[in-house]
Amino acid sequence: MDDNEDIRELFRLILEDEGYSVVDVETGEDAIRLLEGGERFELILMDVTLGGGMCGLETASKIRSNPSWGNIPIIAVTGGLTIQDDIQKAKSYGCDAILTKPIEDEDLIKAVTQFVDS
């Protein structure tokens, strides 16, 4: 999920070209609604600075707090988390990995395949 439609589309195209099925949403609330509705995901790729109500870290924390979804790997995507303290903060909210924008196609694919088989 990302609040930037162009980034969501780019990530979706890259991952679909690799054989992944992708559902993209704009906000953390949208993601939570899908999960509450019973949608199943193998991985969540999430921007840290989502627009709307919940930021990506709050969304990650909410996902982690629910036993039904708590084991879904979460990759945080950010343009700002570059220092070690910020990376640790993202991990403390439940993120399993962090990618910093701009992201090369190969780095995105490598991060996703680390958690999911296509």
Phi and psi restraints in degrees (value plus and minus 20) as a CYANA .aco file:
   2 ASP   PHI    -176.7  -136.7
   2 ASP   PSI     124.7   164.7
   3 ASP   PHI    -101.4   -61.4
   3 ASP   PSI     -26.0    14.0
   4 ASN   PHI    -118.9   -78.9
   4 ASN   PSI      92.9   132.9
   5 GLU   PHI     -81.1   -41.1
   5 GLU   PSI     -57.6   -17.6
   6 ASP   PHI     -83.3   -43.3
   6 ASP   PSI     -60.9   -20.9
   7 ILE   PHI     -87.4   -47.4
   7 ILE   PSI     -62.8   -22.8
   8 ARG   PHI     -78.6   -38.6
   8 ARG   PSI     -65.0   -25.0
   9 GLU   PHI     -85.4   -45.4
   9 GLU   PSI     -63.0   -23.0
  10 LEU   PHI     -80.3   -40.3
  10 LEU   PSI     -69.7   -29.7
  11 PHE   PHI     -80.6   -40.6
  11 PHE   PSI     -62.1   -22.1
  12 ARG   PHI     -80.7   -40.7
  12 ARG   PSI     -66.6   -26.6
  13 LEU   PHI     -83.2   -43.2
  13 LEU   PSI     -64.0   -24.0
  14 ILE   PHI     -80.0   -40.0
  14 ILE   PSI     -68.3   -28.3
  15 LEU   PHI     -92.3   -52.3
  15 LEU   PSI     -57.5   -17.5
  16 GLU   PHI     -85.2   -45.2
  16 GLU   PSI     -55.1   -15.1
  17 ASP   PHI     -82.1   -42.1
  17 ASP   PSI     -44.5    -4.5
  18 GLU   PHI    -110.8   -70.8
  18 GLU   PSI     -18.7    21.3
  19 GLY   PHI      76.8   116.8
  19 GLY   PSI     -13.7    26.3
  20 TYR   PHI    -106.4   -66.4
  20 TYR   PSI     127.2   167.2
  21 SER   PHI    -112.3   -72.3
  21 SER   PSI     107.6   147.6
  22 VAL   PHI    -143.6  -103.6
  22 VAL   PSI     113.4   153.4
  23 VAL   PHI    -135.7   -95.7
  23 VAL   PSI     103.7   143.7
  24 ASP   PHI    -135.1   -95.1
  24 ASP   PSI     121.1   161.1
  25 VAL   PHI    -153.3  -113.3
  25 VAL   PSI     141.9   181.9
  26 GLU   PHI    -110.4   -70.4
  26 GLU   PSI     -55.2   -15.2
  27 THR   PHI    -147.1  -107.1
  27 THR   PSI     143.4   183.4
  28 GLY   PHI     -82.7   -42.7
  28 GLY   PSI     -56.7   -16.7
  29 GLU   PHI     -82.4   -42.4
  29 GLU   PSI     -59.1   -19.1
  30 ASP   PHI     -82.1   -42.1
  30 ASP   PSI     -63.0   -23.0
  31 ALA   PHI     -83.5   -43.5
  31 ALA   PSI     -64.9   -24.9
  32 ILE   PHI     -82.0   -42.0
  32 ILE   PSI     -60.9   -20.9
  33 ARG   PHI     -79.9   -39.9
  33 ARG   PSI     -62.9   -22.9
  34 LEU   PHI     -83.0   -43.0
  34 LEU   PSI     -64.4   -24.4
  35 LEU   PHI     -83.2   -43.2
  35 LEU   PSI     -63.3   -23.3
  36 GLU   PHI     -84.2   -44.2
  36 GLU   PSI     -48.9    -8.9
  37 GLY   PHI    -101.1   -61.1
  37 GLY   PSI     -19.1    20.9
  38 GLY   PHI      78.0   118.0
  38 GLY   PSI     -17.1    22.9
  39 GLU   PHI     -82.8   -42.8
  39 GLU   PSI     118.0   158.0
  40 ARG   PHI    -129.4   -89.4
  40 ARG   PSI     114.4   154.4
  41 PHE   PHI    -150.3  -110.3
  41 PHE   PSI     126.0   166.0
  42 GLU   PHI    -110.2   -70.2
  42 GLU   PSI     -38.9     1.1
  43 LEU   PHI    -179.8  -139.8
  43 LEU   PSI     127.2   167.2
  44 ILE   PHI    -141.2  -101.2
  44 ILE   PSI     103.9   143.9
  45 LEU   PHI    -128.3   -88.3
  45 LEU   PSI      94.9   134.9
  46 MET   PHI    -156.5  -116.5
  46 MET   PSI     111.4   151.4
  47 ASP   PHI     -89.3   -49.3
  47 ASP   PSI     118.7   158.7
  48 VAL   PHI     -91.4   -51.4
  48 VAL   PSI     -57.5   -17.5
  49 THR   PHI    -123.9   -83.9
  49 THR   PSI      39.4    79.4
  50 LEU   PHI     -84.6   -44.6
  50 LEU   PSI     125.0   165.0
  51 GLY   PHI     -97.2   -57.2
  51 GLY   PSI     159.3   199.3
  52 GLY   PHI      65.0   105.0
  52 GLY   PSI    -171.5  -131.5
  53 GLY   PHI     -97.0   -57.0
  53 GLY   PSI     -85.8   -45.8
  54 MET   PHI    -108.7   -68.7
  54 MET   PSI     112.8   152.8
  55 CYS   PHI     -96.3   -56.3
  55 CYS   PSI     151.0   191.0
  56 GLY   PHI     -80.7   -40.7
  56 GLY   PSI     -57.3   -17.3
  57 LEU   PHI     -89.2   -49.2
  57 LEU   PSI     -58.6   -18.6
  58 GLU   PHI     -84.6   -44.6
  58 GLU   PSI     -59.6   -19.6
  59 THR   PHI     -83.8   -43.8
  59 THR   PSI     -64.1   -24.1
  60 ALA   PHI     -78.8   -38.8
  60 ALA   PSI     -63.9   -23.9
  61 SER   PHI     -82.6   -42.6
  61 SER   PSI     -61.8   -21.8
  62 LYS   PHI     -85.8   -45.8
  62 LYS   PSI     -60.4   -20.4
  63 ILE   PHI     -82.3   -42.3
  63 ILE   PSI     -65.7   -25.7
  64 ARG   PHI     -83.3   -43.3
  64 ARG   PSI     -49.2    -9.2
  65 SER   PHI     -98.0   -58.0
  65 SER   PSI     -30.5     9.5
  66 ASN   PHI    -119.9   -79.9
  66 ASN   PSI     100.5   140.5
  67 PRO   PHI     -80.3   -40.3
  67 PRO   PSI     -45.7    -5.7
  68 SER   PHI     -92.8   -52.8
  68 SER   PSI     -46.1    -6.1
  69 TRP   PHI    -141.1  -101.1
  69 TRP   PSI     -25.2    14.8
  70 GLY   PHI     -78.8   -38.8
  70 GLY   PSI     -38.9     1.1
  71 ASN   PHI    -118.7   -78.7
  71 ASN   PSI     -16.2    23.8
  72 ILE   PHI     -92.1   -52.1
  72 ILE   PSI     105.3   145.3
  73 PRO   PHI     -82.6   -42.6
  73 PRO   PSI     121.5   161.5
  74 ILE   PHI    -144.1  -104.1
  74 ILE   PSI     105.0   145.0
  75 ILE   PHI    -126.7   -86.7
  75 ILE   PSI      99.7   139.7
  76 ALA   PHI    -104.0   -64.0
  76 ALA   PSI     116.3   156.3
  77 VAL   PHI    -137.7   -97.7
  77 VAL   PSI     110.4   150.4
  78 THR   PHI    -170.0  -130.0
  78 THR   PSI     135.5   175.5
  79 GLY   PHI    -121.3   -81.3
  79 GLY   PSI     -24.9    15.1
  80 GLY   PHI    -142.4  -102.4
  80 GLY   PSI     -40.7    -0.7
  81 LEU   PHI    -102.1   -62.1
  81 LEU   PSI      75.1   115.1
  82 THR   PHI    -143.2  -103.2
  82 THR   PSI     -41.3    -1.3
  83 ILE   PHI    -110.7   -70.7
  83 ILE   PSI     133.2   173.2
  84 GLN   PHI     -75.5   -35.5
  84 GLN   PSI     -58.6   -18.6
  85 ASP   PHI     -81.6   -41.6
  85 ASP   PSI     -60.4   -20.4
  86 ASP   PHI     -89.6   -49.6
  86 ASP   PSI     -56.7   -16.7
  87 ILE   PHI     -83.5   -43.5
  87 ILE   PSI     -63.4   -23.4
  88 GLN   PHI     -82.5   -42.5
  88 GLN   PSI     -57.5   -17.5
  89 LYS   PHI     -81.1   -41.1
  89 LYS   PSI     -65.8   -25.8
  90 ALA   PHI     -80.6   -40.6
  90 ALA   PSI     -61.6   -21.6
  91 LYS   PHI     -86.5   -46.5
  91 LYS   PSI     -54.2   -14.2
  92 SER   PHI     -87.5   -47.5
  92 SER   PSI     -42.9    -2.9
  93 TYR   PHI    -105.3   -65.3
  93 TYR   PSI     -23.0    17.0
  94 GLY   PHI      89.7   129.7
  94 GLY   PSI     -14.5    25.5
  95 CYS   PHI     -96.1   -56.1
  95 CYS   PSI     116.0   156.0
  96 ASP   PHI    -107.7   -67.7
  96 ASP   PSI     -45.4    -5.4
  97 ALA   PHI    -173.5  -133.5
  97 ALA   PSI     140.3   180.3
  98 ILE   PHI    -152.3  -112.3
  98 ILE   PSI     110.8   150.8
  99 LEU   PHI    -135.0   -95.0
  99 LEU   PSI     115.7   155.7
 100 THR   PHI    -125.7   -85.7
 100 THR   PSI     108.7   148.7
 101 LYS   PHI     -91.1   -51.1
 101 LYS   PSI     127.5   167.5
 102 PRO   PHI     -94.0   -54.0
 102 PRO   PSI     124.8   164.8
 103 ILE   PHI    -130.4   -90.4
 103 ILE   PSI     106.6   146.6
 104 GLU   PHI     -92.1   -52.1
 104 GLU   PSI     126.4   166.4
 105 ASP   PHI     -70.8   -30.8
 105 ASP   PSI     -66.3   -26.3
 106 GLU   PHI     -82.3   -42.3
 106 GLU   PSI     -56.5   -16.5
 107 ASP   PHI     -89.4   -49.4
 107 ASP   PSI     -58.3   -18.3
 108 LEU   PHI     -83.4   -43.4
 108 LEU   PSI     -68.5   -28.5
 109 ILE   PHI     -82.4   -42.4
 109 ILE   PSI     -63.4   -23.4
 110 LYS   PHI     -80.8   -40.8
 110 LYS   PSI     -63.8   -23.8
 111 ALA   PHI     -83.8   -43.8
 111 ALA   PSI     -62.6   -22.6
 112 VAL   PHI     -87.5   -47.5
 112 VAL   PSI     -65.2   -25.2
 113 THR   PHI     -87.1   -47.1
 113 THR   PSI     -39.0     1.0
 114 GLN   PHI     -82.3   -42.3
 114 GLN   PSI     -48.8    -8.8
 115 PHE   PHI    -132.2   -92.2
 115 PHE   PSI     -41.7    -1.7
 116 VAL   PHI    -157.8  -117.8
 116 VAL   PSI     118.3   158.3
 117 ASP   PHI    -108.4   -68.4
 117 ASP   PSI     117.8   157.8
